Amino acid sequence: MPEIGDKYVLYDCDTVGVVQGNSGANINWDFSSLTRLSGSDYMTLLEFIDPAFAPHEDKFPTATIAQMNDTAAVFYRETSEGFFRLGIGALELHEIIASPYDQNLKFPFSFNDKFSSNYKSTIYVDTEEGEMEWNRYGETMVEYDAYGTLKMPAGKQYDNVYRLYYKSTTYDTVQIMEGFPPMIIITEMTNYGWHASTSIQPILTISNVKVSYIGFPSTPIYSKNVTYSEMGGAIALMPPTLQSPANNSVDLVLPVLLEWQAPDEGEETMYHLQVSSNPGFSIMDFEATISATSQNVYELEFGTVYYWRVRSIKGEETSEFSSIWNFKTKVPDDITVPDPPLLISPTNGAVVASNMPTLVWEEAAGVDYSWKIEVATDMNFSDVIFYESPRMTNTFEFDYELAPGNYFWHVQVNNGEAWSEWSQTWYFVVEGDAVLDPPSLLEPADGSQELPINNITFSWEDDEKATIWIIDIAEDENFDEAFISDQSFTNSITLSGFESLTTYYWRVLSTDGVNTSAWSEIRSFTTMLGGDVQNVYSGNMMKISPNPAQDFVQIILDFEGNQNAEFEIRDIKGNLLVSENLGMISGSTLNLERSISNFASGKYFAIVKIGHKTYINPFTITR
């Protein structure tokens, strides 16, 4: 368990291609190719401290330890039964959890054990108008689902590691405006954490988060995060903090003075500065290693966007790079900036016949014109495979074969005075084997019947290179209008809100952020009637007229013998709208006429229960 004084640095990592792997006993997990994101924005220093020195410590008198980052502390209490979260304290916010608390770990805890807990809390936020508060309800499930060996970058290997599967849902009720219904924020998180010994701090964490809203028009927000920390290691040398010019500054006059703040006040530190017109720093326009915390840069073009970053060097140790900022230089008033060139071929999105294609863009009149061209494997040009400046012709032909995949390109023109903005970015495709295989659908089986209208889980076999899966669900095989279009960061998703007694079609595709697979096969399923309707028999013997209806419906049903009967009307979600006990009926035909004048337009179901049988027929109301 953590002790006061323990420190960690959490590193955010690239999520592309990172999956949690298998559960079970004696599993070997290989994350040796994990890539840390560059920059101080992707590093977080954590320290376990005495709760008496944390913000809002007076609100948590029973806390035994607190985990502190730059701005906030999480308060915990360790008992013989487990490790409990009591709340959060920050400068302008604090959360107080009412007992029973949010349990993060229990003692003892063994392979295949799991536990669940729920809690209520109040969140207080300081605003200019005073203190604002909202209520939170949380549900937590923790499962010890695997153990084995964990391989990490730089040859590090951890034996006897256990993995916890953590699933939580919080419901925040926030009153935005007086006199209006509150907004409910639903945050759903699935989290896999690999731990050494009985450490509460995981070595590696993979989490998927979905945030949705009730009472506020918006679409769900999805995110995936991968972080790791080097357990027991020294705190790494921190990168500098960029200060000036402010990020996204424009119209800067040459020379440009770049300034940053030292990470600490210790022994002398050197700084490695890089300035590039490419966000991936594949082309270096200026580079220097200096002892000062500022540098004037002269060798820059007019009207050009530049990206810059700095890292610390102390003895043999080198930090990560800082975050990346950008600025744009000013064009003097007496200089004319040309318009961006127009791209000609290959046309945008074209599949090229040759793997040594020729790129063509707009010609320019005048002897002083030249061009700058970049070709990359990603639309952000962080992985540039070809760069040339200046190029004296308006064509470029690859003299080597390109591997199958997508390629992005853009061009600038120079009129002898200044560079234009970049042209539009186009891409072309070099054919080859499929980059991503289409998903193979698992559940529900094709043609499944009587599925519930809520909480249907869809699953598929995933391509290890994929990071996001898109699912489409429609009421027609051509998917002319999707009933649901959603995305998942794992190879399954649970969806709700289907209509009763309706046949749906579904399909899935995968993407790694650049490449996209073909759609999977198409499967179908049919929902059952919502509510508590059971023992449903064919409704062919029951007739409804008129259909569509407006003011009334007439129901005629043939039956046998003397039996007790009930009549219901339900909406498309299965909600009960009308319920009548008809008592004992006799004869061979039931004939009912009922008013529907107070019902809105839409689809409904008429239900007659006779004895142990239930007969259902849909009808439509039009206004």
C-alpha positions in Angstrom: 0.0 0.0 0.0 1.2 3.6 -0.5 3.2 5.4 2.1 3.5 9.1 2.7 6.4 10.4 0.6 5.9 8.0 -2.3 6.2 9.8 -5.7 5.3 8.8 -9.2 5.4 10.4 -12.7 2.5 9.3 -14.9 3.2 9.4 -18.6 0.4 9.6 -21.2 0.9 7.3 -24.2 -0.2 6.9 -27.7 -3.4 4.8 -27.7 -3.2 3.5 -31.3 -3.2 -0.2 -31.4 -3.2 -0.6 -27.6 -5.6 -3.2 -26.3 -6.0 -4.7 -22.8 -5.3 -8.3 -23.8 -6.6 -11.5 -22.2 -7.8 -12.1 -18.7 -7.0 -15.3 -16.8 -4.1 -16.9 -15.0 -0.4 -16.7 -16.0 -0.9 -14.2 -18.8 2.0 -12.6 -20.6 1.2 -9.0 -21.6 3.7 -7.3 -23.9 3.5 -3.5 -24.0 7.2 -3.1 -24.8 6.3 -1.0 -27.9 4.2 1.5 -26.0 5.0 5.1 -27.1 5.0 7.9 -24.6 3.6 11.2 -25.9 6.1 14.0 -26.0 5.7 17.2 -23.9 5.2 18.3 -20.3 1.4 18.4 -20.9 1.5 14.6 -21.0 3.3 14.1 -17.7 1.7 14.2 -14.3 3.6 14.2 -11.0 1.8 12.4 -8.2 2.8 12.3 -4.5 1.2 10.6 -1.5 1.2 13.1 1.3 -0.1 13.6 4.8 -3.8 14.7 4.3 -3.3 17.5 6.8 -1.3 19.3 4.1 -3.8 18.9 1.3 -6.5 21.4 0.1 -9.7 21.3 2.1 -8.1 18.9 4.6 -10.7 20.0 7.3 -13.4 18.3 5.2 -11.8 14.8 5.6 -10.9 14.2 9.2 -10.9 10.4 8.9 -8.5 10.4 5.9 -5.2 8.4 6.4 -3.4 9.5 3.2 -3.9 11.8 0.2 -2.7 11.6 -3.4 -1.6 15.0 -4.7 -1.0 16.3 -8.2 -0.4 19.8 -9.4 -3.9 21.1 -8.5 -5.9 18.6 -6.5 -5.7 15.9 -3.8 -7.7 12.7 -3.6 -8.3 11.7 0.0 -8.3 8.0 1.0 -8.8 6.0 4.2 -7.1 2.6 4.6 -8.8 0.1 7.0 -8.6 -3.6 7.6 -11.4 -4.1 5.1 -10.0 -2.1 2.2 -8.9 1.2 0.6 -11.7 3.8 0.4 -11.9 7.1 -1.5 -13.4 9.9 0.7 -13.4 12.7 -1.8 -11.4 15.4 -3.7 -10.0 18.7 -2.6 -8.9 21.4 -5.1 -8.4 25.1 -4.9 -11.9 26.0 -6.3 -13.6 22.6 -6.0 -14.1 19.8 -3.5 -16.2 16.6 -3.4 -17.4 15.0 -0.2 -18.5 11.4 -0.3 -21.1 10.3 2.2 -20.5 7.0 4.1 -20.4 4.3 2.7 -17.4 5.6 0.7 -16.2 4.7 -2.8 -14.3 1.4 -2.2 -11.2 1.1 -4.5 -9.7 -2.1 -3.1 -10.7 -4.7 -0.5 -8.7 -6.9 1.8 -8.2 -9.8 1.2 -8.6 -9.8 -2.6 -7.8 -12.9 -4.7 -7.9 -14.0 -8.3 -11.5 -14.0 -9.7 -12.8 -12.0 -6.7 -15.0 -9.0 -7.4 -17.0 -6.5 -5.4 -19.4 -3.7 -6.0 -20.2 -0.5 -4.2 -22.3 2.6 -4.6 -22.0 6.0 -3.0 -23.5 9.5 -2.9 -21.5 12.7 -2.8 -21.9 16.4 -3.1 -19.6 18.5 -5.3 -19.0 22.2 -4.3 -17.6 24.7 -6.9 -16.5 28.2 -6.1 -17.9 30.7 -8.7 -18.0 34.5 -8.9 -21.7 34.3 -7.8 -20.8 32.2 -4.8 -20.6 28.5 -4.1 -22.4 26.2 -6.5 -23.2 22.6 -5.7 -24.5 19.5 -7.4 -25.2 15.9 -6.4 -23.4 12.8 -7.6 -24.5 9.2 -7.5 -21.7 6.6 -8.3 -21.6 2.9 -8.9 -18.3 1.0 -8.8 -17.4 -2.6 -9.7 -13.8 -4.0 -9.2 -12.7 -7.4 -10.4 -9.4 -9.2 -10.0 -9.5 -10.7 -13.5 -5.9 -11.7 -14.3 -2.3 -12.1 -13.2 1.0 -12.8 -14.9 4.0 -11.0 -16.4 4.0 -7.5 -17.8 6.6 -6.3 -20.3 7.1 -2.5 -20.6 9.3 -0.3 -22.8 13.1 0.0 -22.3 13.3 -3.8 -21.5 11.5 -3.5 -18.2 9.6 -6.6 -17.0 7.4 -7.1 -14.0 6.6 -10.5 -12.7 3.7 -11.5 -10.4 1.6 -8.6 -11.6 -2.1 -8.6 -11.0 -4.7 -6.8 -13.1 -7.9 -5.1 -11.8 -10.9 -4.5 -14.1 -12.6 -1.4 -12.8 -16.0 -0.2 -14.1 -17.7 2.9 -12.8 -20.7 5.0 -13.6 -21.4 8.4 -12.1 -24.6 10.5 -12.5 -24.1 14.2 -11.8 -27.3 16.3 -11.4 -26.5 19.9 -12.2 -28.9 22.8 -12.0 -27.8 25.1 -14.8 -30.5 27.7 -14.7 -33.3 28.5 -12.2 -36.7 27.4 -13.4 -35.4 24.8 -15.8 -35.0 21.0 -15.3 -31.5 20.0 -14.1 -28.9 18.6 -16.5 -27.7 15.0 -15.8 -24.1 14.2 -16.8 -23.5 10.4 -17.1 -19.8 9.3 -17.1 -19.2 5.7 -17.8 -15.6 4.4 -17.4 -14.0 1.0 -17.9 -10.5 0.7 -16.6 -7.8 -1.9 -16.6 -4.9 -1.5 -14.2 -1.8 -3.6 -13.8 -0.4 -3.6 -10.2 2.7 -4.8 -8.6 2.3 -6.6 -5.2 -0.5 -4.8 -3.3 0.2 -1.3 -4.7 -2.8 0.9 -5.2 -0.9 2.8 -7.9 -0.9 0.8 -11.2 2.1 0.4 -13.4 -0.1 0.6 -16.5 -3.7 1.8 -17.0 -5.9 1.6 -20.0 -9.2 3.4 -19.7 -12.2 4.1 -21.9 -14.6 6.9 -21.0 -18.0 7.9 -22.4 -19.7 11.1 -21.2 -23.4 11.7 -22.2 -26.0 14.2 -21.2 -29.7 14.2 -20.3 -31.5 17.5 -20.5 -28.9 19.1 -22.8 -28.7 18.7 -26.6 -25.4 17.0 -27.4 -23.8 13.8 -28.6 -21.8 11.5 -26.3 -18.1 12.2 -25.9 -15.7 9.3 -26.1 -12.1 9.2 -25.0 -9.4 6.6 -24.5 -6.3 7.0 -22.3 -3.2 4.9 -21.7 -0.8 5.9 -18.9 2.1 4.2 -17.2 4.5 4.9 -14.3 7.9 3.5 -13.5 7.4 2.0 -10.1 10.1 2.8 -7.5 12.2 4.9 -9.9 13.6 8.3 -9.4 11.5 11.3 -10.6 12.6 12.0 -14.1 14.1 15.4 -15.1 11.1 17.6 -16.0 10.9 19.6 -19.2 10.7 23.4 -19.2 7.4 25.3 -19.4 7.0 27.5 -22.4 6.1 31.1 -21.7 6.4 33.5 -24.7 5.2 34.2 -27.3 1.7 32.8 -26.3 0.6 29.7 -28.2 -1.1 30.5 -31.6 0.4 34.0 -31.7 0.3 35.8 -35.1 2.0 38.7 -36.9 5.3 38.3 -35.0 8.1 40.5 -36.3 11.5 39.0 -36.9 13.5 38.2 -34.9 11.2 36.2 -32.7 12.2 36.0 -29.0 11.3 32.6 -27.5 11.2 32.3 -23.7 10.6 29.4 -21.3 10.7 28.7 -17.6 13.3 26.4 -16.0 11.7 23.2 -14.4 13.5 23.8 -11.0 16.1 26.0 -9.3 18.7 23.2 -8.9 22.1 22.8 -10.6 22.8 24.4 -13.9 20.6 23.1 -16.7 21.1 23.3 -20.5 18.2 23.5 -22.9 17.7 22.0 -26.4 15.5 24.2 -28.5 13.8 23.1 -31.8 11.9 25.3 -34.2 10.2 23.8 -37.3 7.6 24.6 -39.9 6.4 21.0 -39.6 4.4 20.0 -36.5 6.2 16.6 -36.5 9.6 18.3 -36.5 10.7 16.3 -39.5 12.1 19.5 -41.0 14.3 21.6 -38.7 14.4 25.3 -39.4 16.3 26.2 -36.2 18.0 24.2 -33.5 20.3 25.1 -30.6 21.5 23.9 -27.2 22.0 26.8 -24.8 22.2 27.6 -21.1 19.8 30.6 -21.2 16.0 30.4 -20.9 15.4 32.5 -24.0 16.6 32.7 -27.6 16.2 35.2 -30.5 15.5 33.3 -33.8 16.3 35.2 -37.0 16.4 32.5 -39.7 12.6 32.4 -40.4 10.4 33.1 -43.4 7.7 35.7 -43.6 4.0 34.7 -43.1 4.9 31.2 -42.0 3.6 29.1 -39.1 6.4 27.6 -36.9 6.2 25.1 -34.1 8.7 25.1 -31.2 9.6 23.0 -28.2 12.3 22.8 -25.6 13.8 20.0 -23.4 16.1 20.1 -20.3 19.6 18.6 -20.2 21.3 18.1 -16.8 24.5 16.1 -16.8 23.7 12.7 -18.5 20.0 13.1 -18.1 17.7 14.5 -20.8 14.0 15.3 -20.2 11.0 14.8 -22.4 10.3 17.7 -24.7 7.9 20.4 -23.5 4.5 20.9 -25.0 4.5 22.2 -28.6 3.5 25.7 -29.2 3.2 27.6 -32.5 3.4 31.1 -33.8 3.1 32.9 -37.2 5.5 35.5 -38.5 4.3 38.8 -40.0 4.5 39.7 -43.6 5.8 43.2 -44.2 3.3 45.6 -45.8 5.4 46.1 -48.9 5.5 42.4 -49.7 2.9 40.5 -51.8 1.8 37.1 -50.6 0.8 34.7 -53.4 -2.4 32.6 -53.3 -2.0 28.9 -52.3 -1.5 26.7 -55.4 -4.3 24.4 -56.6 -3.7 20.7 -56.6 -4.4 18.8 -59.8 -3.6 15.1 -59.7 -4.0 12.5 -58.3 -7.5 13.8 -57.5 -8.4 13.8 -53.8 -9.0 10.3 -52.5 -7.9 8.6 -55.8 -6.7 5.1 -55.9 -3.5 5.3 -58.0 -2.6 2.7 -60.5 1.1 2.9 -59.8 3.0 2.7 -56.5 5.4 5.4 -58.0 2.8 8.1 -58.7 3.4 11.6 -60.1 2.0 14.6 -58.2 0.9 17.6 -60.2 -0.2 21.1 -59.1 -0.9 24.5 -60.6 1.7 26.1 -62.7 2.7 29.7 -61.9 3.8 32.5 -64.3 7.1 34.2 -63.6 10.8 33.2 -63.4 11.0 33.7 -59.6 8.4 31.1 -58.6 9.3 28.0 -56.7 7.4 25.5 -54.5 7.6 23.6 -51.3 6.0 20.1 -51.1 5.4 17.7 -48.2 4.1 14.1 -48.4 3.1 12.2 -45.2 1.4 9.1 -44.0 -0.9 11.1 -41.8 -3.1 14.1 -42.3 -1.3 16.1 -39.6 2.0 15.7 -41.4 3.8 14.4 -38.3 5.2 11.5 -40.3 6.6 13.2 -43.4 8.1 10.8 -46.0 9.1 13.4 -48.6 10.0 17.1 -48.3 11.6 19.4 -50.8 12.1 23.2 -50.8 12.6 24.9 -53.1 11.3 22.7 -56.0 11.5 24.4 -59.3 8.9 22.5 -61.2 5.1 22.0 -60.6 5.4 18.2 -60.7 7.0 15.5 -58.6 7.4 11.8 -59.5 8.4 9.3 -56.8 11.6 7.4 -57.9 10.9 4.6 -55.4 8.0 2.3 -54.7 5.5 3.3 -52.0 4.1 0.7 -49.6 0.3 0.2 -49.8 -1.6 2.7 -47.7 -2.9 6.3 -47.6 -0.6 9.3 -48.4 -1.4 13.0 -47.8 0.2 15.9 -49.6 0.1 19.7 -49.9 2.2 22.4 -51.6 3.2 26.0 -51.0 4.3 28.5 -53.7 6.9 31.3 -53.3 6.9 34.4 -55.6 10.4 35.5 -54.7 9.2 37.6 -51.8 7.1 35.3 -49.5 5.6 31.9 -49.2 1.8 31.3 -49.7 -0.3 29.4 -47.2 -0.4 25.7 -47.7 -2.7 24.4 -50.4 -5.6 22.1 -49.5 -4.5 18.8 -48.2 -5.3 15.9 -50.6 -4.7 12.2 -50.2 -4.2 9.3 -52.6 -4.3 5.5 -52.0 -1.7 3.0 -53.1 -3.5 -0.3 -53.4 -2.3 -3.5 -51.7 -3.4 -5.9 -49.1 -6.2 -4.5 -46.8 -4.6 -2.5 -44.0 -7.4 -3.4 -41.6 -9.6 -6.5 -41.8 -13.4 -5.9 -41.4 -14.7 -7.0 -38.0 -16.1 -10.5 -37.6 -19.5 -10.2 -35.8 -20.1 -12.4 -32.8 -23.3 -11.5 -30.9 -26.3 -11.3 -31.3 -26.5 -14.1 -33.8 -28.0 -13.4 -37.2 -31.8 -13.5 -37.2 -32.1 -13.4 -33.4 -35.6 -13.0 -32.1 -37.3 -11.4 -29.1 -34.3 -9.4 -28.0 -35.1 -6.8 -25.3 -35.6 -3.1 -26.3 -32.8 -2.0 -23.8 -29.3 -3.2 -23.0 -28.5 -5.3 -26.1 -24.8 -6.1 -26.2 -23.2 -6.2 -29.6 -19.7 -7.8 -29.9 -17.2 -8.7 -32.6 -13.7 -10.0 -33.1 -11.3 -7.1 -33.3 -8.3 -6.4 -35.5 -5.4 -5.8 -33.2 -4.3 -2.7 -35.3 -7.7 -1.1 -34.9 -8.5 1.5 -32.1 -12.1 2.5 -32.8 -15.1 0.6 -34.1 -18.1 2.2 -35.7 -21.5 0.4 -35.4 -24.5 1.2 -37.6 -28.0 0.0 -36.9 -30.9 0.6 -39.2 -34.4 -0.6 -40.0 -33.5 -1.3 -43.7 -30.7 -3.5 -45.2 -29.4 -0.5 -47.3 -28.8 1.6 -44.2 -30.4 4.6 -45.9 -31.2 6.1 -42.5 -29.3 4.9 -39.5 -31.4 4.3 -36.4 -28.2 4.3 -34.3 -24.6 5.2 -35.3 -22.2 4.9 -32.4 -18.5 4.2 -31.7 -16.7 2.0 -29.3 -13.1 1.8 -28.1 -13.5 -1.9 -27.3 -14.8 -4.8 -29.3 -18.3 -4.6 -27.8 -21.0 -2.0 -27.0 -24.3 -2.1 -25.1 -27.1 0.0 -26.6 -30.7 0.8 -25.6 -33.8 2.6 -26.9 -34.9 0.2 -29.6 -38.6 0.0 -30.7 -40.8 -3.0 -29.9 -41.4 -5.8 -32.4 -39.1 -4.3 -34.9 -36.5 -5.9 -37.1 -33.1 -4.2 -37.2 -29.9 -4.6 -39.3 -26.4 -4.0 -37.9 -22.8 -3.8 -39.2 -19.4 -2.7 -37.8 -16.2 -1.2 -39.3 -12.9 -0.5 -37.7 -10.3 2.3 -38.0 -6.9 3.1 -36.6 -7.4 6.8 -37.0 -6.1 6.9 -40.6 -7.1 3.7 -42.3 -10.6 2.3 -42.3 -11.7 -1.3 -42.9 -14.6 -2.3 -45.1 -17.9 -2.9 -43.4 -18.5 -6.3 -41.8 -21.3 -8.6 -42.9 -24.8 -7.4 -42.2 -26.8 -9.2 -39.5 -30.4 -8.8 -38.4 -32.4 -9.1 -35.1 -35.9 -8.5 -34.0 -37.0 -7.0 -30.7 -39.7 -8.2 -28.4 -42.5 -6.1 -27.0 -41.4 -4.0 -24.1 -43.0 -4.1 -20.7 -44.1 -7.3 -18.9 -46.0 -8.9 -21.8 -45.4 -12.7 -21.8 -46.8 -15.8 -23.6 -47.3 -14.0 -26.9 -49.2 -15.8 -29.6 -49.8 -15.0 -33.2 -52.0 -11.9 -33.7 -53.2 -13.1 -37.1 -56.7 -13.9 -35.6 -57.0 -10.3 -34.3 -58.1 -7.6 -36.7 -57.8 -3.8 -36.1 -59.6 -1.2 -38.1 -59.3 1.5 -39.3 -55.5 1.3 -39.5 -54.1 4.0 -39.7 -56.6 5.4 -37.2 -57.4 8.8 -35.9 -60.2 8.9 -33.3 -61.0 5.2 -32.5 -60.0 1.7 -33.1 -62.1 -1.5 -33.4 -60.6 -4.8 -32.4 -62.2 -8.1 -33.5 -60.8 -11.4 -32.2 -62.1 -15.0 -32.6 -61.7 -17.2 -29.5 -63.1 -20.4 -28.0 -65.0 -21.0 -24.7 -65.7 -18.9 -21.6 -62.5 -17.2 -20.4 -61.2 -14.2 -18.5 -60.0 -11.4 -20.7 -57.9 -8.2 -20.4 -57.2 -5.4 -22.9 -54.1 -3.1 -23.1 -52.6 -0.4 -25.3 -48.9 0.1 -25.2 -46.6 2.6 -27.0 -43.6 1.7 -29.1 -41.3 1.4 -26.0 -43.7 -1.0 -24.3 -45.1 1.5 -21.8 -48.6 0.7 -20.6 -51.1 3.4 -21.6 -54.5 1.6 -21.2 -55.3 -1.4 -19.1 -58.9 -2.8 -18.8 -60.1 -6.0 -17.1 -62.9 -7.3 -19.4 -63.9 -10.0 -16.9 -65.4 -13.3 -18.1 -66.3 -13.3 -21.8 -68.3 -16.0 -23.7 -69.1 -16.8 -27.3 -66.7 -17.0 -30.2 -65.9 -13.4 -31.1 -64.7 -10.4 -29.1 -65.6 -7.0 -30.5 -64.2 -3.9 -28.9 -64.2 -0.2 -29.9 -62.1 2.2 -28.0 -61.4 6.0 -28.3 -57.8 7.0 -29.1 -58.6 10.7 -29.6 -56.1 11.8 -26.8 -53.2 9.9 -28.2 -50.4 11.5 -30.3 -49.4 10.4 -33.7 -47.2 7.3 -33.7 -47.0 3.5 -33.5 -49.0 1.6 -30.8 -49.8 -2.0 -29.9 -53.3 -3.4 -29.1 -53.0 -6.4 -26.8 -55.8 -8.8 -25.8 -55.0 -11.4 -23.1 -57.5 -14.3 -23.1 -56.7 -17.1 -20.6 -53.1 -18.0 -20.9 -52.7 -16.5 -24.4 -51.7 -13.0 -25.4 -52.6 -11.5 -28.9 -50.8 -8.5 -30.2 -51.3 -6.3 -33.3 -49.7 -3.0 -34.1 -51.6 0.1 -35.3 -50.7 3.6 -36.3 -52.3 6.9 -35.4 -52.0 9.8 -37.8 -53.1 13.4 -37.0 
